[in-house]
């Protein structure tokens, strides 16, 4: 048998490291993240440690493109704080599609237009 050259051994080692690093991402993703990513909510109950691990190891694409980070964080807060995970509350209180500062500016403009209209009517000849 012919001895292997150091270059072949180095290449084989590098290939093995690359294959291990490229293991399926699902093998490294925690159960709460998989549950949330599959169902858009948590369908099982998880421990505080599982939820913390899920938040700390969540892949960037899931964190950015899904609501799983918020869902798992709410479940963790419910687990440690005893709050309701479904959001609680009794409803009510809608909100406008316009931001509050814009509503204030529009209100000031409407009131200002009304004041100018009254002034113009008073100055208008009869």
C-alpha positions as CSV (number, residue, x, y, z in Angstrom):
1,X,0.0,0.0,0.0
2,X,1.1,3.4,-0.8
3,X,1.3,6.0,2.1
4,X,-1.2,8.9,1.9
5,X,0.2,12.4,1.3
6,X,-0.4,15.1,4.0
7,X,-2.4,17.1,1.4
8,X,-4.9,14.2,1.0
9,X,-5.2,13.7,4.7
10,X,-5.8,17.5,5.2
11,X,-8.4,17.5,2.5
12,X,-10.2,14.6,3.9
13,X,-10.2,16.2,7.4
14,X,-11.5,19.5,6.0
15,X,-14.3,17.6,4.1
16,X,-15.3,15.8,7.3
17,X,-15.5,19.1,9.3
18,X,-17.5,20.8,6.5
19,X,-20.0,17.9,6.4
20,X,-20.4,18.0,10.2
21,X,-20.9,21.8,10.1
22,X,-23.5,21.4,7.4
23,X,-25.7,19.0,9.4
24,X,-29.4,19.7,8.9
25,X,-30.5,22.8,10.7
26,X,-33.5,21.0,12.0
27,X,-31.2,18.8,14.1
28,X,-30.0,21.9,16.0
29,X,-33.3,23.7,16.3
30,X,-35.1,23.2,19.7
31,X,-38.6,21.6,19.9
32,X,-40.4,24.9,20.8
33,X,-39.0,26.6,17.7
34,X,-40.0,23.7,15.5
35,X,-43.5,23.7,17.1
36,X,-44.0,27.4,16.6
37,X,-42.5,27.5,13.1
38,X,-44.8,24.6,12.0
39,X,-48.0,25.9,13.7
40,X,-47.4,29.7,14.1
41,X,-48.1,29.1,17.8
42,X,-47.1,26.7,20.6
43,X,-49.2,23.6,20.6
44,X,-47.4,21.9,23.5
45,X,-46.3,23.0,27.0
46,X,-42.6,23.6,27.5
47,X,-40.5,24.2,30.6
48,X,-38.8,27.5,31.3
49,X,-35.4,26.0,30.4
50,X,-36.7,24.8,27.0
51,X,-38.2,28.2,26.2
52,X,-35.0,30.0,27.2
53,X,-32.9,27.7,25.1
54,X,-35.3,28.1,22.2
55,X,-34.9,31.9,22.4
56,X,-31.2,31.8,22.7
57,X,-30.6,29.3,19.9
58,X,-33.3,30.4,17.4
59,X,-31.9,30.6,13.9
60,X,-31.8,34.1,12.4
61,X,-34.2,33.3,9.6
62,X,-36.9,32.1,11.9
63,X,-36.4,35.0,14.2
64,X,-36.6,37.5,11.4
65,X,-39.3,36.1,9.2
66,X,-41.7,34.5,11.7
67,X,-43.5,35.6,14.9
68,X,-41.9,32.7,16.8
69,X,-39.6,34.8,18.9
70,X,-42.5,36.8,20.2
71,X,-44.7,33.7,20.7
72,X,-41.9,31.9,22.7
73,X,-41.1,35.0,24.7
74,X,-44.8,35.4,25.7
75,X,-44.9,31.7,26.7
76,X,-41.7,32.2,28.8
77,X,-43.1,35.3,30.5
78,X,-46.3,33.3,31.2
79,X,-44.2,30.5,32.6
80,X,-42.1,32.7,35.0
81,X,-44.6,35.4,35.7
82,X,-47.9,33.6,35.9
83,X,-49.6,35.7,33.3
84,X,-51.9,34.4,30.6
85,X,-50.1,33.3,27.5
86,X,-53.1,34.1,25.2
87,X,-52.7,37.9,25.8
88,X,-55.4,38.0,28.5
89,X,-57.4,41.2,28.8
90,X,-61.1,41.7,27.9
91,X,-60.7,43.3,24.5
92,X,-62.0,46.7,23.7
93,X,-59.9,49.7,22.7
94,X,-59.4,49.8,19.0
95,X,-56.8,51.9,17.3
96,X,-56.6,54.0,14.2
97,X,-54.6,53.1,11.2
98,X,-53.1,56.6,11.4
99,X,-50.3,57.4,13.9
100,X,-51.2,59.6,16.8
101,X,-48.9,62.5,15.8
102,X,-50.5,62.6,12.4
103,X,-54.0,62.7,13.9
104,X,-53.0,65.7,16.1
105,X,-51.6,67.6,13.1
106,X,-54.8,66.9,11.2
107,X,-56.9,68.0,14.1
108,X,-55.0,71.3,14.4
109,X,-55.3,71.9,10.6
110,X,-59.1,71.4,10.8
111,X,-59.5,73.7,13.7
112,X,-57.3,76.3,12.1
113,X,-59.3,76.1,8.8
114,X,-62.5,76.6,10.8
115,X,-61.0,79.7,12.6
116,X,-59.9,81.2,9.2
117,X,-63.3,80.5,7.8
118,X,-65.0,82.4,10.6
119,X,-62.6,85.3,10.3
120,X,-63.2,85.5,6.5
121,X,-66.9,85.5,7.0
122,X,-66.7,88.4,9.4
123,X,-64.5,90.4,7.0
124,X,-66.6,89.7,4.0
125,X,-68.8,92.6,2.9
126,X,-72.5,92.1,3.4
